[in-house]
Structure formats: structure tokens, C-alpha cells
Amino acid sequence: MKILVINCGSSSCKFQLFETSTGEVLAKGNAERIGIDGKLTYKANGKEDFISTEAMPDHKVAVKMILAALVDKDHGVLSDISEIKAVGHRVLHGGKYYSESVIVNDDVKKVIRDCFPLGPLHNPANLTGIEACESVLPEGTPQVAVFDTAFHMTMPPKAYTYALPYELTEKYSIRRYGFHGTSHRYVSRRAADFLGKKYEDIKIITCHLGNGSSFAAVDHGKCVDTSMGLTPLAGICMGTRCGDIDPAIVPFLMKNENLTPDEIDTLMNKKSGVEGLSGVSSDFRDLDKASKEGNERATLALEMFEYQARKIIGAYAAAMGGVDVIVFTAGIGENTDYIRAAACEGLGFMGVEIDPAKNNGVRTEAVISSDNSKVTVAIIPTNEELAIAQETEELVK
Ligand code: ADP
């Protein structure tokens, strides 16, 4: 089935067209600078790359241009737009309402709109993308919303509630939601398949380590805890996000540095994390290089990242009363053997033992724990777009 996957930002619209029977990406690209001027980059298998700088005043025009590129006689991959059987949209926030992906209708759009305050940068753009597709694609083409938060909705109240005045948590829907859910679901399921185990029989800890990093405890197929919270700022320190800090630091800095709520938000989201700590970069390749050259702050940033990852793995094993499988995924999880090794260092007491010969230099789907390790540790590359296409297909079939 041909499924178009859309990931809309406030001024961009990334897309991938999948043939789900093979998992092949037929075409992909990005419409950028929407509402500014407009730039569409487009790549398709066996065709010449294509760039257009035609004006894109809004998302509707952007979607029209993407569809036109897909059926273009020179670089297109479809003979008619009706070959697209459904569109899967990445949506950041589904609030507490959706624990699964859903076919979009008026109620779903209302929930996405109601969640604007929880995802102020993403949800409005995601809804704009859905409405643009609805207005441009043939009538009746199903649109599916795949929420970043949905996988985590099985958490029990003790895992998602914050100890603030209860009335306020209710009034503002303040709770742990968690993010990267599509990735945690995809890699945890794939890990069970890959290892020949039944998903519903095992305890898995998934470590999605990328520019943003999050962890999930998946107990017998259900997420029971995750490290991101009301927003994707919580958890371990990340590229530019501070992760968990003493909350009292927030008013302290606001008072002493005379910062507004928006300024402290920017400081914690964009100027902190391993970049803020090291003064070098948010990219682990740069940090590794700087650390090897003797930059102590880069070394500290790497050590903190590894230490915090290890603590979460230990905490989630405790939360589930054990762990059978630990999965590493995303940019850092898939590419950095030394972070994987360090995050599992010292966990021999709970049966985790990495085999350096299996871990070093490996970047593909693989088991990296030793034959004697009680816990299986694996690399499972994530593919959020394919996961969205597959979930969309399951719903519309
Ligand atoms: P996101 O999707 O959140 O933007 P990714 O999962 O693509 O992030 O991860 C990006 C991060 O992964 C980069 O910032 C970098 O730190 C790390 N990374 C990617 N490739 C490598 C590599 N080959 N070696 C080390 N780190 C890498």
C-alpha cells in the first residue's frame, strides 16, 4: 500500500512516500520556508533530485507542490494521486486522550487543538498539515494521526503524576506524557521479534539516544514509565536541553539573572545540555573529539550523559522488578559504542554484560551483550517514518 507520511513544522513539511509491502521509500523531501519564500527539495529512487523555489505562502500550497512533484512526468513516482491510499501524520501531543494512532475526524482535530497549550510549537503545525492534506487530496483519503505521546498512555498514575497541588494538575492537565513514543513502540516490538521472544512476555528498557533522548520501561508490552515529562525537556541531559534539574533552580536563575519565563525556557531548551556544559557542541562526534584532545568540560558532559543513562536503566529495572532486554537506538544509541558500553558499565550485578567484540564499531541491528549476559542488550535502529506508515496502514486496511 502506498502511504504518504507527513511531519509538519511551523514553516516546514517533511514527507516520505512508502510502499509498505516492502518498506521501500519511493520518494522523500522537505518543503521549507513556508510563509517566507519557499524551497522544496525532493528525491526519488532512480530519478534526478529536484529543487523548486516557487513561492509557498502556506502549508496548503506546500502540500499541493509535494503532490505535484510525486506525479510529475519527469521525477514523479506515481501516475495518479489516487494511488496514495492514506496519509500518516506525526502529531506531537495527543494529551491523555489517545493511547493509539487514530483516523482523523472532527473529534480528533478538536483534541489536537485542545492540546495546543501542551505542544505550542508542534500541535498547531501538525493540525495545519492535516487540514492542508484534507483540502488537497481526493475526498475520502484517510488521514491518520500518530501521536508521539500515545505509547506512554499505559503508564499508571504513580508514574505519571507530579506532586503538585492536585487541583492545579487537573486544571492544566499537568502530568508526565512522554515523547518519542512511536520510536519506543517500534524498537521494543522489533527487539522482541528480532530476538525471537514474545513481546507480551518480557521486560524491555528502550534507550532512544539522539539529539533529544528518552527512555521507556516496557513491561509485558506496555509502557509503565518514561523519562520525558509534561514536555520533552525532562530526563537526562541532551544536546541542548538540561534534562532533570532541581526545580528550585528555575526561580533562582529567574530572580538572579532577571529572566522572563520565555527566556528561562529558551535557556533550558536551547542553551543547556551537553552543549551548554561543554561550550563545544551538541553533537557527540564533536564532544568525543574535544574530549580526546583534553577538553575537560567535554569529558564531563560525556560522563554526565553516560552516568545519567546508567541511573535510568537501573531505576527502570527496579521499577519493573527486572529486565530481560535493553535496546539502544537513534543517532547516539546506534552510532556510539563507547556510550552504550559506559551506560551499561557496572550493571553486572543485575546481569548486564556487554561483549566489546560484539559492540565495538557496530551500527546495525545486533545483539551486543555477551553469551553469558542474563540480560540481552541490542542495537535496534529506529525508523519513525516507517513506523508511522505501518501504523497508518494497520488502521486503514
Ligand atoms: P534527532 O532525530 O533527535 O534530531 P538523531 O537521532 O538523528 O536526532 O541523533 C542526532 C545525534 O546523534 C547527533 O547530534 C549526534 O550527537 C549523534 N550522532 C549521529 N551520528 C553519529 C555518529 N556517527 N557518531 C556519533 N554520534 C552520532
Residues whose N, C-alpha, C, O or C-beta is under 5 A from the ligand:
A	BS01	ADP	L209 G210 N211 G212 S282 D283 F284 R285 A330 G331 I332 N335 T336
